[in-house]
Amino acid sequence: MKIIETQNLHKIYNGSEIPVHAVNGIDLSIEQGEFTAIVGPSGSGKTTFLNLLGGLDKPSEGEVIIDGINIGELSNKQIINFRLKNIGFVFQAYNLIPVLTAKENVEFIMQMQKWNKKEREQRAIEMLEAVGLGDRLKSRPGKMSGGQQQRVAVARALASRPKFILADEPTANLDSASTENLLSIMEELNRKENITFVFSTHDQRVVNKARRIITIEDGKIKEDKGQ
Amino acid sequence: MEIIKIAWRNIWRNPTRSLVVIIAVCFGMVGGGFSTAVMVGAVNQRIEKAINNESSHFQIHKKGFLDNPEIGNYMSDVNAFLPEILKKPFVEAGSSRLKIDCSIASPYQNTGAILLAINPEDEIRVTELENAIVEGDFFKTDGKNQVILSSSMADKLKLKMRSKPVLTFLDVNADLTGGAFRVAGIYHTDNQMFDDMHIFVKRADFESIAGFIPTDAHEIALRFTDNENLTSRSEEIQAILPESIDGKNWKAINPDLGMMNMMTEQFLWYLVAIIMFALAFGIINTMLMSILERKKELGMLMAVGMHQGKIRRMIIWETIFLTLIGSFAGLLINQILVSLTAKNGINLSAYAEGFSSFGFSAVLYPEISLNFYLQIVALVIVTALVAAIFPIIRAGKMKPAEIISSN
């Protein structure tokens, strides 16, 4: 079942004197449950592509269809709601809310989705246990290592059962042990909960774990291995 | 609820910075609040003194007397309406006075004055002049032709207790008459102008010299149980009075006092508004710094699906918390200062002469109403909302895509 589909996707930035064609006609489809890495050199357009998939940016041309919905046709308000309900984000810099505890951070998106308190607390604990942080429920991000914070970010992204997870360089700030640990957790959650993962990464360790590797160069797909 | 919790915790991320704003707001509140309390206290004291010593709550005259206070412009049968007025539950007491211009002469000097011929028993129930006596008493000792005058007039005429100045005035037929009166008391109020002009004699003495009878009066002063419902009470009394008689409450008799009251209120609002306006810049600065520091976090919130409206609410709550904490602390300190100084007053005796020339006491008793506090809290919230506008606009310009790109 196709979860993500792009058709003739273009993104052109007109900010400087010469327009930059960051994404240049990408046609792609990703099935439910895939564990996909998008790789490519810096400036190849992978982050822009991820932004377009996540509805954080609007394409200059072409379509992004998520679970059958063309997100380009949604209003700003609808796209925000769409992101809230369907997409989980994991960022390179974790971006947890520093004034909330690990558990409160994981609960946050569920709370915005208006889950009832008991259910969201239960789910937050379950997810933090799944990422090996069952003993750090009350810790604030500032008291945790980078690896632990990224695991909380993964738990937060997964807790509300989104249709897929977009992770932009999730291991860029982590050491080898933390990277290995995080990838194992994500792989396991991918298998257990059949959640689709799409990474943009430079990290060979992530590439090695991915079951599908899409290489982007100059805004185009250069190679698509493991489809 | 979560937004409020995050907003509350956000303001404590950088406690030093938040405390600087909170302390600034606190001092602003103490400055504005205490100035207000002192000024309100001073004006209220002035009004209270004016009511207690000078005008009372309500005065009745023959129409035209206030514009033309001639000896013949008097009410001739006050018993036709006064008993009915005194029955009103809000009327505590009334004093029927004869009031004329006179000349008072000592062996050294003479001067003009306003002579008030009063029944001491009635007068002490209407005014508090008895409490202003600094030498002698308020007609408590028997004796004919006694006069009470102010210490400033006594000094001017070089009169002492038991001196015998000569009072000259017109009688009921507008013929010049007068007599020697003995100084039985010397008073001193905080109103220099009042002191310089007014002398008091007993009605009985004056009636016998000037040819008036007890039911004649130039002025009837009424004391109410309190200062409430002045307008409706005035109308109620006016309805009893014959057409040729006119009644006025203290605000109408002393329009300057009513005006002073209103102007003070307005001035104080301007003062507090200016303080809040200045503080708003500090709040805006702090909030903008806070927003820029959290740029990534706000971008993340937008990315994961938080609407701009919620982000705006979070910023507004943060601003409100900052200002309210400072305000409550400031108002609390203010209340403590007011409580401490309201008991014994702030003694500004060094400037007594200046205060007295404007009718103010040199000992000020600050006071502040609950209503003022409520209005201040409302103003603080408005200031917080206004101060939140710029940070909200700044946050609104952030694009969630930037958060990923900036990684």
Interface residues (C-beta under 8 A of the other chain):
Chain A: T47 T48 L50 N51 G54 L56 D57 K77 I80 N81 R83 L84 K85 F89 F91 Q92 A93 N95 I97 P98 V99 L100 F108 I109 Q111 M112 D168 E169 A172
Chain B: E2 I6 R9 N10 W12 R13 K296 E297 G299 M300 L301 M302 A303 V304 G305 M306 H307 K310 K399 P400 A401 I403 I404 S405 N407
